[in-house]
């Protein structure tokens, strides 16, 4: 696992040399044997409003043959299972996202806010949350999950935290985690195998500013959100890269409720239908990872 120095050094490179990020994505893909641009689309369903929004978003994406993975806390999955189980019939898969609800909606602003994060609890508490989420997802779907995403993962990316996380996941039989910020893509590429054998899939950042994670929180929901136009512009850069046929992995995630009523964002995602779309547990993706 990386050292604190490597982590900080890569963050500095991401801020000062953004051209290195694109080069890293492309060079890693070629070395790994990737032959085409590949989309990994996932959704974090952190509040009750995401249940209905997930169905609307996936129905739209299904028209374009785009696969997606949904990370839902076990408590919300149980509460809204009548809605979420429909996603299985549309070809979607679920990702363990822990058990406890970790966000709520502010009644005044209508925006989500954090109520629980692994950063602020003991190792025993977050490990138990993973196990409870695993049990809930297994019971509801009949299949043990193999992919995990940490709630509020950007707050839980220090070396010691990730080492502990991967040990717990390995003990539970997991294969994949998608719980790291873009700096890990700069350090190790779009898929890498950790010391415990877990394959980590970092999320992508902006091509021009790789330290900025591409997600609906930073662009649409946060108090200092960058705005929809900026999100469209950043996605368009990746779309142009895909249009040139360059092989790379684009791992994106959004909160369904943030984009379900944003036709500009949905239409732009539909334009990625021309490239390969994989779920986070796809063996073709896992096989690309190197130690």
Number of C-alpha atoms within 10 A of each C-alpha: 12 15 11 12 9 12 17 12 13 20 19 14 18 24 17 13 15 18 15 17 27 20 13 18 22 21 15 22 23 15 10 17 11 19 12 16 24 22 23 24 21 26 23 22 24 27 20 18 16 24 23 15 20 24 19 17 19 24 14 17 19 16 10 15 16 25 22 25 23 27 24 30 29 26 18 20 24 16 12 16 16 11 15 22 17 14 22 11 9 15 15 19 21 27 28 29 27 29 25 21 22 21 19 17 15 10 8 6 8 10 16 17 15 13 10 15 18 20 17 11 11 10 14 8 11 22 18 15 19 25 17 19 24 25 18 20 26 15 12 14 14 9 12 18 22 20 26 27 23 23 29 20 15 14 16 20 19 15 14 13 14 17 16 13 23 23 18 18 22 15 9 15 14 20 21 28 26 20 23 23 23 26 27 23 25 27 19 20 26 27 27 23 21 20 12 17 17 24 26 27 29 25 26 28 25 21 22 17 17 26 23 18 21 24 20 23 20 17 21 21 19 14 11 10 13 15 15 17 12 13 18 15 12 17 20 16 14 18 20 11 16 21 13 9 13 18 20 26 29 22 21 19 22 19 24 26 23 19 19 19 13 11 10 13 17 15 12 14 19 17 12 22 17 15 16 15 20 20 21 28 21 12 11 12 19 19 14 18 19 14 11
